[in-house]
């Protein structure tokens, strides 16, 4: 009896607090619950939900109100009346029942809380969120009605509908997890280029009285399991954090035992001061630190000027503008597909229209991928939360490139630009080797495997300058493959593998839908080939600025004459073009500027390039820039030079040369 009384008192206090919170929200004019919560699973604050109806009765709590009970009865009646199962049950066989029942049980399982929450807690949902519940019911009712009027009369259609319900429930749960992760990220700001210091008070990361540590001692902590970095004079032990780093562990491990202030500020600015201080083990003994080079002094001053005048701030009207053109192109492609469908199956007209539609789609993919590049860097809205959602729900279904895989490779590429052993963007054996050293074979620290110089490599690398443009023309397919390989290998270790897979499936569905409306297989093949081929222009743009640039071994950053600024300018080259062509290159024509300042919005790259040229000249560093045609010629010349060396190099020189091949040719 005492336990029951205490339970009632606790529940009464919870209800009183809930009413007070609701009144406060109403007085403050707070926004109501979002209508789209039917895809977001349990509403925000789900951990404070009351217990279900059965537990409430056991504890002697007051039952739900008559109004909510009537609403629940009405909801259940509609559910029964419009249930696809009711229409298909007479024709069902055991296998249909098994599939339908299994799908329903899955949707009600602990792994899929959307349907479970809406059915088991219907009275509470209708009482607390009536507008949201009514909107969800209306959408559900309209969907079921539409399905019933088409194909739901067959048993298999009911099973398909049930399986689709599973996918929706699972997607809802994954979306809930995504938004919970975003909420946690927003609590800890991950990017700040507006503040000049890591703390509002102007303090440095290392607290007063911190132990002084020599750079020689810092250099001894340079392994993945014992990783120290120096940021803003503070020595940080990031060994435990490296594996949790959203940009990948390799980025941190590559900088182990080194000064990393410029690298950190390029991506994060002066954010996360408290988190960095929590990992601080001391401060650098200034007597052991190498003096800053002239380039470091000049470029750090430039970075501060850009920050002070607000060049890193986001203008939404300009960052969202690049997404309009690919949408327009896609609309044109849809209309062209309609014309191809109307042209019938005879003659070359439908095939020509299909080729035109595919070319337009390829152009739309190329342009949206450039916008996706901005999204991946967080340079569209300036909010990690919004850019993450924008990428998952809008960009991936359109362009068909997984952002998780892209971020892992691209962020690594930014930190170890053109490193023969670390940069995945130039590790393409057996197809391409951009430096003579690479034809000997190498170990990739990103892929964690050897790229051996074997018979296949020797053959392909000997003709790589002929293969360059054809391979770029089908490289879109490689992006699809790499996306799914990465998701499969990292499943459970990445943030949103399910949502990203569903987004990729949505991309494939758009391709399948476009091919479905075409009247012949020849038209379909032409459409797909032209779309993939035109999209290959993106890969030419990506490789153009790096394949012909200097490469190096290892990570660099081991001395101030090989600093962040030196290595970024050495491994990149900008494209000289008219401002009228900026839309085509999408910011990739200023790779050097983008690598120096990756959080700089693309519409400011052209203006900043002039300042970079001046500072580079003052610091005696070469700032490379050439025309688009000249860079294409230089890339081909670089590949030809390596191909000639490869053709003249005996196979046995490669560390991975197979003994069987050598013995067949009487070698050794």
N, C-alpha and C positions, 0 to 999 in steps of 0.2 A: 504493500500500500504506500509506503514512504517513497519507493522508487517510482511508482506511477505518479505520485504527486509532484516529485521533482521533475519528472519528464514533462508534465503539463506546464510547469512553471517555465522551464527552458524553452519549450515551443511557443508559449505565450510571449516571452521576451523576443524570440526570433521574429514572430509575426509583427510585434510592435515596432521592432527595428526596421523590418522590411517596409512597413507602412510609412514610417518616418523618412526612410530613404526615398520612397516613391514621391512623397510630398515635397521633399527637398528638390528632387529632380524636376518636378512640375513647376515649382516656384522659380527655379533657375532657368527654365526653358530648355532643359537638356533634350537632346535629340532622342526620338523613340528608338526602339529596337529596329535594326535594319531588316527590311522585308526579305532580303535574300538569305536569311539565316537558315532556310530549308536546306541549303548546301553547306552550311558551316557547322552542322552538328548541333550539339547542345549549346545553349546561349552562353554569352560571356559570364564568367563567375559560376561555372557549372559546379565547382567544388563546394559551393554553399547551398546547393539544391536541398530542399526538404526530402525526407524519406518518402518512399512510395506509399500507395494507399493501404496496402496490407500492413506495413509496419505502423502506420498511423493508427489503424484500428487496434493493433495489438497493444499499443502504448496508451490507448484510451483517448486519443486526440479527437477533436471535433471532425466530423466527416466533411467532405467537400460540399459546397453550397448547392442548393437546388438548381440554380441557374447553370452552373458549370456541369452538373450532372445531366441536365437536359441537353446541353450542347454536346456533351460526350455521346449521349444516346443518338442524337441526330447525326453526329459524325460516324458512328458505328453503323447506323442504318444505311447511310450513303455508301459506306465502304462495302457493305454486303451487297447492296443493290447494283453498284457499279463495278464489282469485283470481276475481272476477266475470267476468273475460275468458274463463276456461276454460269457463264455462257458456254464454256467449253467442257464442263465436268461430264456431261452425258457421253461424250465421245472419247474421254480420256482412257488410256490404258495404264497399267502399273508404272511403266517407265516415265510417262508424262507426270504422273502423281509424284514419283520419286524426285524428279528434277524440280518440280514446282515447290514441293515441300522442303527440299534441301535449300533452295534459294531463299525461301521465307525464313528458315531457321538461321541461315547465314546472316540475313539482314537483321535478325533479332539478336544475334550473338554479341558477345562483349567487344568484338572487333569492329562492329558497325553500330554505332550508337544513335544514328539519326532516326531510323524507323523505330527502334526500341524506345527511344525517348518520346517520340511523338505518340506512340500507341499506349505505352505503359503509364505515361504521365500526361495524358491528354487533358484531364481536368485542370491541372496546374498550368499547362501551357495556354489553354484557352482563357484562364482567369488572369494570368499575368501578362500575356502577350496576345490579346484578342485580334489586333490588326494583323500581326504577323501570321497567326494561325489561320485567319480567314483567307489571307493571300495565299498561303501554302495550300490550303484546301481547294481554293479556286483553281490554282495552277494544276494541282493533282487531278481534280475532276475534269478539267478541260483536256488534259493529256489522255486520261483513260477513255473519255468519250470519243476523242479522235481516233484512238487505237481501235476501239470497239467497232467503229463505223467502217474500218478498213479491213483488217485481217485477223481480228481477235477471235473470230468464230472457230478457228481451228485450234486443236490442242497444242500443236507445236508453237503457235503464235503466243499462247498463254505462257508457255515455258520460256520463250524468248523474252517476253515482257517481264517475267519474274527475274530472269538473269540480268536484264537491263537494270531492274530495280536494285539488284546486288551491286552492280557497278556504281550506280548513283549513290547508294549508301556508303560504299567504300570510299568513293571520291569525296563525299561529305566529311567523313572522318579524317581523311588525309588533309583536306582543306582546313579543318578545325586545328589540326596539329600545326599546319603552316602558319595560320594566323596567331596561334599561341607563341610560336617561335618568333614571329615578327614582333609581337607585343614585347617579348623579352629583349629583343634586339633594340627596340626603340627606347627601352628604359636605359640602355647603355649606348650612348652615342658612339658610332664607329667611324665617323668622319667629321672633321671640323677644320676648315681652312679660314675661318673668320677670326679665330683667337690667336694672338701671337705666342701664347705660352700654354703649357699643358694644364695649368691651374689658374683660376680666375685671380688668385692672389699674386700671380707672377712667379710662384715657386717652381723650382725644377723638380724633375722626377725623383732624384735621389734626395732623401730627407737630410736635414742638417745633422752632422756628426756621423754620416755613413762611412763605413770602412773604405779606405782608399785601396784600389786594386790596380796593379800594373797591366798594361796591354799585353805583356808577355804572358802573364797568368791567364788573362782572358782567352788568349789564343790556344791555350791547352784544353779549353772546354769547347771542342769543335766537333763533337760526334752527335748523332741523333739522340742518344740516351743521356748526353751531358752537353747541353747546348746553352751557351751564353751569348748575348748580344749586347752591344753598346748603343744606346739611344739617348741623345741629349746629355751625354756625360754620365748617364747612369748605367751600371752593369746589371743586366737582367738575366735571370735563370729561367729560360722558357722551355725547358726540357719537357715538362708535363703539359704545357699548353700547345706545343707544336702539332700534336696529333689531332687537336680540336680546332685548329685554325681553319676558318672557312675557305681561305685561299689555298689550302693544301700545306702539308708538312714540309714538302721539299723546299718551298720558298724560305722558310725559317731555317731549316737545316743547312741550306746552301750558304747562309750568312753566318753560320755558327763561328764564334771566336773572332768576329769582325765588328768594325764600326758600321752601324746600319741606320744612322739618323736620317740621311737623305732618302733612303729607300722607304723607311717607315712614313715619313712626312709626305712622300709622293702619293701614297695611297690613303693615308689616314689623317694627314694634317697633324693637329695637336689634340686629337681626341684620346679618350680612354686613359687620362692621366692617373686616376685612382687604381685602375687595373694594372697599369705598368708599375706603379709604385709597389703594389702587392707582390710583384715578382722581383723587386730590386734587392740585390745582395750587396750593393756597395756603389761607389762612384769611381770613375777612372782617375788614376794618379796622373795629373796633367803633365808631370815631368817625363812620363813614359809615352805620352801620346805624340804621334807624328804631327808636325805643323801642317796646317791646312795649305793646300796648293792654291795657286792663283785662281784656277778654275772653280774650286770649291767656294772660295770667297766671293767671286763674281756671280756665280749662279745662285748661291744662297741669297745674295742681295737681290737678285732678280726675282726669285721666288717670294721674298718678303714684299717686294713692290707689287707683285701681282696680287698677293693676299690683301695688302693694305687698301688697294683701290677696288677690291671686290670682284676681280676677274674670275674667281672660282664660284661665284654665286650663280644661281640658275634662273633663267628667264623662260618660263614654261611655254610662252607663245612661240619661242624660237627652238626649244628642244623638242617639242612635240610636232613641229612643222614637218620634219623629214618623214613622219609616218603617213602623211596625207598622200604623197605621190604614189607610193606602192599600193595604197588602197584604190586610188584612181586607176592604176594600171590593172589591178585585179578586176575591177568593174569592167574595163575594156575587154579583158580576156573572157569574162563571162558572156559578154555580148557577142564576141567573135565565136565562141563555142556554140551559142544559139544559132548564129548564121550557118556554121558548119553542119549542125544537126538538121537545119531546114533545107540545106542544099541536097540532101539525099545521099544515096550510096554510090551513084554513078559518077564517072569523070574524075578530074583532078581538082575540081573546085573545093570539095570538102577537105581533101588532103592539104591543099594550100592554106585553107582557112585554119585547119588544125595546126599546121606549122606556125602560122602567124600567132595563133592563140598561145601555143607553147612558148614562143619567143617572148611574148608579153608577160607570161607567167614567170619565165626565167628572169626577166628584168625586174619584176615585182619582188621575187625572192632575193635578188641581189641588193635591191634598195632596202628591203625590210631587214636584211642581215646587217646592213650598215647601221640601221636604227637599233637593231638588237645589240650591236657592239656598244652603243651608247648606254643601253639598258644594263648590259652586263657590268659596265664600269660604274653604274649608279649615277650617270650624268644626265638623266632625263628629268626626273623630278627632284633629285637631291635627297630623297627619302629612300632608305634601304627597303622599308616595308612596301611602299608603293611600287618601286622598280622591280622588286621580287615578284609581286603579284602580276604586274604588267608583263613581265617576261613569261611567267608560267601560263597565264590565261589568254594572252593576246599574241605575243611575239612567236613563241614556239609553234603553236598551231599554224601560223602563217608561213614562217620561214623554214621550219623543220630542222632546227639545230638545237641540240640539248644544251641548255645553259650551264648545267652542272659540269658536264665534260668541258665545255668551252672555257668556263672560269678556271678550272683546274689547269688546263694547258696554257691558256692565255696569260694568266697571272704569273705562272712560272716563266713563260717566255719574256714577260716584262722585266723580271728580276735578273734573269741570266741570259739576256739577249745575245743571240748568235754564239752561245757556248756550244762547242762541238759535242761535249759530253753531257750537258744539262738541258739545253733548249730543245723541247720537243718539236718546235716549229721548223727546225732545219734537219731533223733526224728522219730521213725518208728512204733509207736503204731498204731494199735493193734498187729502188727507182731513181733516187737522186742523191748525189754527194756534192756539196757546194764548195768543199775545200779538199786539197790534196791529202791532208792527213786522214780524212774520213774514209778514203778508199782502202786503208789498211785494216778497217774494222775498228769498232769502238764499243765501249760499254755505256749504255744510256742510264743515267741516274734517275731519269723520270720514268722510263718504261721498266727499269730494273731488269734489263736483259742485254745480251751482246748482240750487236749488229755485225755479222761476220761477212768477210769478203770471200764469197764462195763463187761457184761457177755461174749461178743465176745472177748474182750481183755484177760479176765481171761483164756478162753479156749486156745486161740492161744499162749499166752505168756507161758502157762504151758508146751507147747511142742516146744518152739522156738528153742531149740538146735537141734531138729530133722528137723525143717523147714529151718534152715540156708542155707545149700547148695542147696536144691530144689528152694528156693526163689531166691538165687543168680543166679540160672540157667535161670530164666525167667525175671530177673530184667531189661534186655534190653527193654522189653515192657513198663516198668514203665518210662524209660527215654523218650520214644516216647510220652507217655501220659502227663508227667510233662512238657515237652517242649511246647506242644500245649495248655495245661491249662494255663501256665504262659503267653504265647503270647496272649491268649484270654483275660485274666484278665488285662494285661498291655498294650493292644492294644492302640496305640496313645501316650503311655507314654514311650515306648522304642524307640531306635533309628531306627531299620530296621526290623519291624515285617513282612512286606510284603516280602522282600528279603529272610528273614530267613524261612518263610513259603514255599516259592517257592523252596528254597534249600532242605527243608525237603521233599517236594513233589518229587523232583528229586531223593532223596534217596529211596523213596518208589517205584518210577518208575524202578529203577535198580533191586529192589527185584522182582517186578512184571514181569519184562523182563526175569529175571533168571527163575522164576517159569513157565513162558509161554513156554519156550523151552523144559521143561521137559515133558516126554511122558505120565505120569499118575498122578492122584491125590495123590496116595501113595508116589510117588517120590517127589512131590511138598511138601507134608506135612513133609516128612523126611528132605528135604532140609531146610525148614524154622525152624523146631525144632532144628536141629543140629547147624544151624547158630546162633540162639538165645542162645542155651545152651553153646556153646564154648565161645561166647562173654561174658557170665556170669563170666568167669575168671577175667575180669576187676573188677567186683564188689567185688569179694573175695579180690583182691589186695587192693582195696580202703578201705574196712572195716577192713582189717586185722590189720592195724597199729593203729586203734582207738578204736575198740569195746572192746579190753581187757585192754585199758589204763585207767588212772584215769579220773574221771569226777568231775565236780564241779557245784555249783549253781551260778547263776548270771553271771557277766562278768569277775570278778577278776580285776587285775591291780589296786586294791585299796590300795596296799602297796608295797613297793619295794621288799619284799620277795615273792610277787606274781606278779612279773614283766612279761613283754613279754617273756623274755628268760626262766623264771621258768615255765610259763604255757604252752609254746610250747613243752618243753621237757617232761613235765608231761603228756601231752595228746597225745603223739605220741610214736611210737616204730619202729626202723629200722629193716630191714631184712638182716641178714648175708648171703651172697651168693658169689659165685665165679664171677669174672669179666666176665666170659664167659656167665653168665646169665643176664647181665645188659640189653641186648636187650629185654628180656622177661618182666622184671619189668618196664622198661622204665623210671627209675628215682623214681618210687613209692617205691622202696626198701629203699630209704633214706628220709622218710617222715619227720623225725626230722630235718634234714639239710634243706630240702625244706621249712619247716614251719619257721625256723629261718631266712632263706634268700630266699624268694620266687622268687626273680629275678635272682638267680644264675642258669646259664645254666646247664642242666642235666649232661653233660659230665664232669663237675667239682665237682659233688656231692661226689663221692667216695674219692677224694683227700682231700676235705674240711672236710669230716667226721672224719678223724684222728685228725685234729686240734680241731674240736668241742669236741671230746672225751677228749683231753688234757685240754682244757679250762674248761669243765664241771667238771672234776676231781679237778682242781685247785679251782673252785668256790663252791665245795661241792654240786654239783647237779648231780642226777643220769641220765646218758645217756643210755636209754633202747635200746637194740638190741638183737635179737634172730634169730634162723633159721626159714625158711619158715614153716617147719613142726611143730616146737615148737609153733609158733604163731597161727597156725590153731588149735592146741590142746588147747591153752590158750583161744582162742575166744569161742570154744565150751564149755570149762569149765566155763567161765564167764556167758554164756547164760544159762547153766544148773543150775548154782547157783541161778540166778535170777528166773528161771522157778520154781525151788523148793520153793522159797519164795512166788512166786505168787500162786502156787497151794495150799499152806498152808494158804494163806491170805484170810480172809472172804471178800466176795464181797462188803459188806457194808463199809469196810475200805476205799474204793475208793470214792473220792468226787463226781464222776459222776455215782454212782451205781443207776440204775433205780429202782424206788419204786415198779413198777409192778413186777419185777423179785423178789424183796425181799418179797413182799406179797404172791406170789405164793409159796415161800419156807418157809412161816410162820416165816419170820425174823422180829424182831422189833415189 
